[in-house]
Amino acid sequence: MNTSRIEELARQLFETVPPALRAAQHDLEANFRSVLRAGLARLDLATRDEFDAQARVLERTRQMVEQLEARVRQLEAQPKRD
C-alpha cells in the first residue's frame, strides 16, 4: 500500500478521535501511521509490480503448456514405428 493511502487512512482515523483528545494530534497521527504500517506489513501483500510480473510469467507458462500439448497431440497422431 502506498504512503499516500496510509496517510489518508491515518487522517481518517484521527478525524474519529473526540475533539478533546485532538490536542495530541501529532502523536496520534504518528501512532496511527505506525500501527497501519505494522498491520499491513504482517499481511505479506504483493506490490502491484510484483503481481504484474507474476501475471506475465503465468501467461508465458500457459503459452508454453499449450505449445507442448499441441506437440504431444502431433506426436501421438503419428504412426508408430517399430
N, C-alpha and C positions, 0 to 999 in steps of 0.2 A: 504494500500500500504506500502511495507516495506521501511525502511530507506535508503537502498542502491539504491532503484529505485528513491526515492526523490532526493538523492544526484546526481544521474545520470541526472535527468531532470534539476536540478539546474545548473549543469555543462554545459549542452547543451544550456540552456538559456543564461548563461554567455558568451558562445562562439559566440552568435549572437550579443553581445554588441560591438559597434565600439571600435577599439584599443585605441583611445584617452580616453575613459571612463574606460578602464580596470585598471587604477591606483587604483581605489576604489574596487578592486576585492573582498576583504574580505567582505566588507559591501554589495556589490551587491549579492554575493552568499548567505549571511545570509538572505537578504531580499527575494531573490528568494525562498529559503527554507521555510521561514515563510509564504509567500503567497501561495505556493504549499500546505503546510500542512493545512492552514486555508481553502483553497478551497476544498481540499479532505475531510476534516472533515465535511463540510456542505453537502457533498453528501450522508452521512449516509450509507456508504458501509459496507457490512458484511465482516468479515475476512474469509479466506479460512476454518479455523477450524469451525467457526460458520455455514458456508454454508454446510460443510460436515456433521456436527451434525444434521442439519435440514433435510438433504437428508436421513440420516439414520432413523430419526423419520418418515419421509414421507413413506419410504419403509416399516417400521413396520406397519404403519397405513394402507397402501394398503393391506398388508397381512391379517390384522385383518378384513378388509372390505370383502375381498374375502372369508375368512372363514365364516363370518356371512352371506354372500349371499348364500353360499353353504348350511349352516344350515337352512336358511329360505326356500330354494328350497326343502330341505329334509322334513321339517315340512309341507310345502304346499302340498307335494306329498302324505302324509299320509292320509288315510281315516278319515273323520271327525267322531268324536264320539259325540253322543248326550247324 
